[in-house]
Amino acid sequence: MKNIVLIGFMGTGKTSTGRSLAQRLGFCFIDLDQKIEEVAGMTIPEMFERYGEAYFRAREREAVMRASGRSHAVIATGGGTVKDPENRRTLRESGVVVCLQADVDTILQRTQTRGERPVLDGRDEGDRRCAIKQLLEERRALYEEADFTVDTSDRSPLQVVDEIVRFLRGRGGLHA
């Protein structure tokens, strides 16, 4: 096993789980959104505002390529990273893909701050719950391509990490 890739909708815990999982396994942790911001010298909302989503997605594709070239990494993707077929192929080739999911109420509670999530903010139109449901449905089939899925709704990041580690051990991909 080269890497562990965490995919899933925004607010499902990819960053917090990813940090804990990397620490537990002695892997490095790569948060793609953070790397994109570092390279671009601006926040993701600023990228969307100044240059649009296409610009951001191009930077995201570059970050996926860089991160996938690593080994022994836990890679936390952005919620929409899987929309790009090239990203999905590259990430799948780089390691085991784990999808984190949560129910709509949990996602709503975790993503309530506006201004931090441009895709969701752009779809919101005063009904964030409806926007979340629509985006989840649009991406459902893409998330279902994962090797393993964990519901994070009522679990702490450490409980999610335990479940991922059990899965990895069960498939013989982890000996820690």
N, C-alpha and C positions, 0 to 999 in steps of 0.2 A: 504494500500500500504506500503510495507516494504522498498524497495529501488527503485531507478531509475537507470537503467543500460544503458549506452551509448555505442553502437556498431557502427561500420562503418569503412570504409577504412582509411588508414593513410592520414593525411592532411585534414580531414573533419571537424576538430574543436572539437573533443571529450574532450580534456583537457581544452581548454579555455571556451567552453560552460559548461562543467561540473563544473568548479569552480564557474562560475556565477550562475548556476542553484542551486548549493548547498547553496551558500550565500543567494540567494533569498528565498529559502525554509527553511533556518535554519537547513539544513542537513549537515553532514560531507561530505567531498570530498575525494574520494579514486582514485588515478591514479594508475592503476595496474602496468604499466611499471615502474613508480617511486618506487613503493613498491618492485617490483622484484629486481631492482637495489640496493635498500637499504639492503635487506636481503642477496643478493649475494655478496655485497661489490664490485661490478664492473658494468660497463655500459652494456647495451644490446649488442652493437656491440662487446664489449670484450668477452661476453659470447659466441656469435656466433663464433668468431674467435678462442677462446681457446677450446671450448667444443662442438660447433655445435648447430644446431637448435633444436635437440631433447632434449638436456639439458635445453635450454631456455624454450621450451614448457612444460617440467616437472615443472620448477619453476613457470611458468605461471599458470598451473593447481593448484598448491598449493596456489598461490595468489588469484585465483578465489574462492577457498574454504574458505579461511580466510575472504575475503571481503564479500562474500555472507552470512556469518554468522552474519554480522552486520545488523542493522536496521537504517532507516532514513539516508541512505547514497546515494550519487550520485557516481556511479562507472563508471569511464572511462576505457574502455578496450583497448587493443592493436588491431590493424587492423586485425590480424590473430587469435585472441582469439576464434572466432566463428568456426574455422576449427575443433576444438575438440568437438565431440558430448557431452562429459561429461561436458565441460564448458558451452555449450549452455543450457543443461538441468539445471545445477546448477544455472546459471544466471537467467533463466526464472522462476525458483522456488523462487528466491530471490526478484523478483519485476517486475516492468514494464520495458520492453525492448524497447528502442528508438534507431532507426538507423539514424545516420547522414550521408548524402550523398552529393556529389558535382560532378560537371562535370569534365571531364578529364583535361581541361585547368586549372581549379582552383586547382585541386590536383597537377598537374605538377608544377604550380607556388609555391605552399605551400611546396612541397617536393624536391625542386631543390638542396638542400645542400646534397652532397654525404657524406657517412661515418656515417650517423646518422640513416639510415633505412636499416638494413642488408638484409632483404628479398627483398626489391625493388632494392637495390644496386646489389645484386646477380643476379637479373633477367635483369638488365639494358642493358648490352652488347652494350652500345652506343646509345640505343634508349629508353629513359625513358618513352616516351609517349606509345610506344608499350608495354613495361613492365607493365605500369599502366593498360592499357586496358586488357591485359591478366589476371592479378591478379583480377581486378574487375569482369571480366566474371567468373573466377573460383569461386569467393565468392558470386556472385550475389544472388543465391538461399538461401544462409545462411543468408545474410543480410535481405532478404525478409521475414524471419520468425519473424521479429520485430513486436511489437504491433503498432508501429507508426513510420513514416519516415518523416524526415525534410531535405529539400535540403538547404545546407548552402552556396552554390556558391556565391550568391549575398547578403548575410545577415551577419550582425554583430553577435557576440555571444549573445548579449542582445536581438536581434530580434529572434534568434533561441530559446532562453530561453522563451520569450513571447509565442511563438508558442507551445512549449512543455507544458507550464503551462496551456494554453487554452485547449489543448488536455486532460491533467490530470483532469482539472476541469470538462470538458465535460463528462468524463466517471465516474465522482463521486469519483475519487481517491484522490482529493486534495480539501481542504477546506480553503486554505490560501489566 
